[in-house]
């Protein structure tokens, strides 16, 4: 997965919405990088520190990271914390937190298993987030998506009231409007319950990142019973479930895309809907539709696409592409940190930073 959709390269901080930079700069949000033995991550960490955008926490051996920085003609910047997996394996608080994670899932860890898991950078990085020492986790630049998701679900868990992990895209349109599409990355054919969860999670993502009230359209090829099909019925049922779970949100369906976004079409097709013609969050009935739609919007509509943004987890986690650039890593870190501080988290790393010249 790539958290910044492919397209022309620009400097990360100049291409991001100014609102994000204003919100995150100086907040001292901390972001852990499990795959830290990577020159791209070290360069991104230096930029995050120099621009006061986030506090990087790197998982790795200090000697190895310093050598990697030296090979690139750089030095480890002040303000970067390094967590050694071997030393973390002896951290009693982390050991207790890890055992609690597995106990919640009905498992019991031996001492050897606990040490092995704490030495795994992915597990350790996400455990630091779950334990409240770090605000958010950014991984994937050297790890497979399946491993990142598996560790995220196991260690971070799903958010309260949510049983589905999904991925949305935030798109900035040429006229400056921001819209959110979900699910475009994780669930190939969600059932009604999963689709309702996608709607609720996508609404939260949109509100955190844009500051706007989410107005959610449950999309279909039918508007208000203009057609009948099993997939239409799924969207209707998902709409009802989402409305019952979150009656405070503006959610309506089933709606065709034109009825959801165009007020004149909405007046003709769905005159009684409070969402039709006003939607800024669009929930697609399956992954085919969502993935195709975001790429069409990006390529033909010349929108800037940010995603996929993982959602539904109890704590912020993002999955980079292994082909990501330093700019991508900086942008992803800012977005993920915003999800942490925007959701009400205000955690900071409480362990003593280890800084090496």
URQUI-V307208 format. One line per field, one symbol per residue. ss: DSSP state (@ for helix, = for strand, . for the rest). phi: phi as a letter, one per 40 degrees, with the letter a starting at -180 (. if undefined). burial: + if it has 24 or more other ideal C-beta (glycine too) atoms within 12 Angstrom, else -. A space follows every 10 residues. Layout:
# URQUI-V307208
ss = ???
phi = ???
burial = ???
This chain:
# URQUI-V307208
ss = ...=...... .@@@@..@@@ @@@@.....= ===.....@@ @@@@@@@@@@ ....=====. .@@@@@@@@@ @......... ===.@@@@.. .@@@@@@@@@ @@@@...... @@@@@@@@.. @@@@@@@@@@ .....====. ....@@@@@@ @@@@@@.=.. .....===== ==.....=== ==........ .@@@@@@@@@ @@@@@@@@@@ ....=====. .........@ @@@@@@@@@@ @@@@@....= =====.@@@@ @.@@@@@@@. .......... ===...@@@@ @@@@@@@@@. ...======= =.=..====. .....@@@@@ @@@@@@@@@@ @@........ .......
phi = .bcbdcidcb cdccccdddc cccccgcfcb bcbccccadc cccccccdcc cfcabcbbci cdcccccccc ccgbbcccgc cbbcdccccc cccccccccc dccccgbbcc cccccccccc dcccdccccc cgcbcabbbh cbbcdccccc ccccccgccd gbbbcabbbc bccdcgcbbb bacbabccac cccccccccc ccccdccccb gcccbbbcca cbbfgcabad cccccccccc cccccbcccc baacbccccc bbccccccca cccccdgbcb bbbccacdcc cccccccccc cfccbbiccc ahccacabbc ccccbdddcc cccccccccc ccchcbcbcb cccbbbc
burial = +++++----- -++-+++--+ +-+++-++++ ++++++++++ +++++++++- +-++++++++ -+-+++-++- ---+-++-++ +++++--++- +--++-+++- ++------+- ---++-++++ ++++++++++ +-++++++++ +++-+-+++- +++++++++- -+++++++++ ++-----+++ +++++++--+ -+-+++++++ ++++++++++ -+-+++++++ -+++------ ++-+++++++ +++-++--++ ++++++++++ +----+--++ --+-++++++ +++++++-++ +-+++-++-- --++++++++ ++++++++++ +--+++++++ ++++++++++ +++-+-+++- +-++-+-
